[in-house]
């Protein structure tokens, strides 16, 4: 049984203090500056109550890797190391988004999603077409 404070169930069920949204909003300017320096535009998504949902959209022609921005954010807010392995997991979301969870103190955390670059989106589409053809071939082999 996972007794960690930051187990997935606790992340969703922990009641957040009323001051939590103010803490998140105070971090926004810093995170936005770092995102811009790494080539991303930063958007807020969600209620900003339970957690701080942020979306990084590639904005410059060349963007730095997600991991570099996440490391810069962690360093800037004083959490360069995760207190729990859950914060080291990378999530894969619909439409090619990649999501990271970053703790920020007071039992709060940021969910930061990255939309794919044009090159990544083309690769996802190409891989999807290849998988579709492989599935068609596999189905055809069973029908014979």
C-alpha positions as CSV (number, residue, x, y, z in Angstrom):
1,X,0.0,0.0,0.0
2,X,1.3,3.4,-1.0
3,X,1.4,5.7,2.1
4,X,3.1,8.5,0.4
5,X,1.5,11.9,0.8
6,X,1.8,12.5,-2.9
7,X,0.2,9.3,-4.2
8,X,-2.0,9.8,-7.2
9,X,-5.1,9.3,-5.1
10,X,-4.0,11.9,-2.6
11,X,-3.1,14.4,-5.3
12,X,-6.7,14.4,-6.5
13,X,-8.3,14.1,-3.1
14,X,-6.3,16.4,-0.8
15,X,-8.3,19.5,0.1
16,X,-6.4,22.6,-0.8
17,X,-6.1,25.6,1.4
18,X,-8.0,28.7,0.3
19,X,-4.7,30.6,-0.3
20,X,-3.5,28.0,-2.8
21,X,-4.8,29.9,-5.9
22,X,-2.9,33.0,-4.8
23,X,0.3,31.1,-4.5
24,X,-0.2,29.7,-8.0
25,X,-0.9,33.1,-9.5
26,X,2.3,34.5,-7.8
27,X,4.4,31.9,-9.6
28,X,2.9,32.6,-13.0
29,X,5.1,35.6,-14.0
30,X,8.3,33.7,-13.1
31,X,7.2,30.5,-15.0
32,X,6.0,32.6,-18.0
33,X,9.4,34.3,-18.2
34,X,11.2,31.0,-18.1
35,X,8.8,29.5,-20.7
36,X,9.5,32.5,-23.0
37,X,13.2,32.1,-22.6
38,X,12.9,28.4,-23.7
39,X,10.8,29.3,-26.8
40,X,7.3,28.7,-25.4
41,X,4.1,30.8,-24.9
42,X,2.5,29.9,-21.5
43,X,-1.3,29.6,-21.0
44,X,-3.3,29.0,-17.8
45,X,-5.9,26.2,-18.2
46,X,-8.4,25.1,-15.5
47,X,-9.8,26.5,-12.2
48,X,-6.4,27.2,-10.4
49,X,-7.9,25.7,-7.3
50,X,-6.7,22.1,-6.8
51,X,-3.6,22.5,-8.9
52,X,-2.2,25.0,-11.5
53,X,-2.7,23.7,-15.0
54,X,-0.4,25.3,-17.5
55,X,0.0,24.7,-21.2
56,X,3.3,25.5,-23.0
57,X,2.9,26.1,-26.7
58,X,5.9,26.2,-29.0
59,X,6.2,29.9,-30.1
60,X,9.7,30.4,-31.4
61,X,11.0,28.6,-34.4
62,X,13.3,26.6,-32.3
63,X,12.3,25.5,-28.7
64,X,14.4,24.0,-26.0
65,X,13.6,20.5,-24.7
66,X,10.7,20.2,-22.2
67,X,13.1,18.7,-19.6
68,X,15.2,21.8,-19.7
69,X,12.3,24.1,-18.9
70,X,11.0,21.8,-16.2
71,X,14.4,21.7,-14.6
72,X,14.6,25.6,-14.8
73,X,11.2,25.9,-13.2
74,X,12.1,23.5,-10.4
75,X,15.3,25.3,-9.7
76,X,13.7,28.8,-9.7
77,X,11.1,27.8,-7.2
78,X,13.5,25.8,-5.0
79,X,12.4,22.3,-5.8
80,X,15.3,21.0,-7.8
81,X,14.7,17.5,-6.5
82,X,11.4,15.7,-6.3
83,X,10.2,14.7,-2.9
84,X,8.2,11.7,-4.4
85,X,8.7,9.6,-7.5
86,X,5.3,10.6,-8.7
87,X,6.8,14.0,-9.7
88,X,9.3,12.3,-11.9
89,X,6.7,10.6,-14.1
90,X,5.9,12.0,-17.6
91,X,2.3,11.8,-18.8
92,X,1.2,11.4,-22.4
93,X,-2.1,13.1,-23.2
94,X,-4.4,13.3,-26.2
95,X,-3.2,15.0,-29.4
96,X,0.4,14.4,-28.6
97,X,0.6,16.6,-25.4
98,X,3.3,15.6,-22.9
99,X,2.6,16.5,-19.2
100,X,4.8,17.0,-16.2
101,X,3.8,17.4,-12.6
102,X,5.9,19.8,-10.6
103,X,5.5,20.3,-6.8
104,X,5.7,23.8,-5.6
105,X,5.2,23.7,-1.8
106,X,2.3,23.8,0.6
107,X,1.1,20.5,-1.0
108,X,0.5,22.3,-4.3
109,X,1.7,21.3,-7.7
110,X,1.7,22.5,-11.3
111,X,0.5,20.3,-14.2
112,X,2.5,21.5,-17.2
113,X,1.5,20.3,-20.6
114,X,3.5,20.8,-23.8
115,X,1.8,20.8,-27.1
116,X,3.8,19.2,-29.9
117,X,6.0,21.3,-32.3
118,X,5.0,21.1,-35.9
119,X,7.8,18.5,-36.5
120,X,6.5,16.4,-33.6
121,X,2.9,16.6,-34.8
122,X,3.9,15.5,-38.3
123,X,5.9,12.6,-36.8
124,X,2.8,11.6,-34.6
125,X,0.6,11.7,-37.7
126,X,3.1,9.6,-39.7
127,X,3.4,7.1,-37.0
128,X,-0.4,6.8,-36.7
129,X,-0.6,6.1,-40.5
130,X,2.0,3.5,-40.2
131,X,0.2,1.8,-37.3
132,X,-3.0,1.9,-39.2
133,X,-1.4,0.1,-42.2
134,X,0.2,-2.5,-39.9
135,X,-3.3,-3.1,-38.3
136,X,-4.9,-3.5,-41.7
137,X,-2.2,-6.0,-42.8
138,X,-2.7,-7.9,-39.5
139,X,-6.4,-8.1,-39.9
140,X,-6.1,-9.2,-43.5
141,X,-3.8,-12.0,-42.5
142,X,-6.4,-13.3,-40.1
143,X,-9.2,-13.1,-42.7
144,X,-7.4,-15.5,-45.1
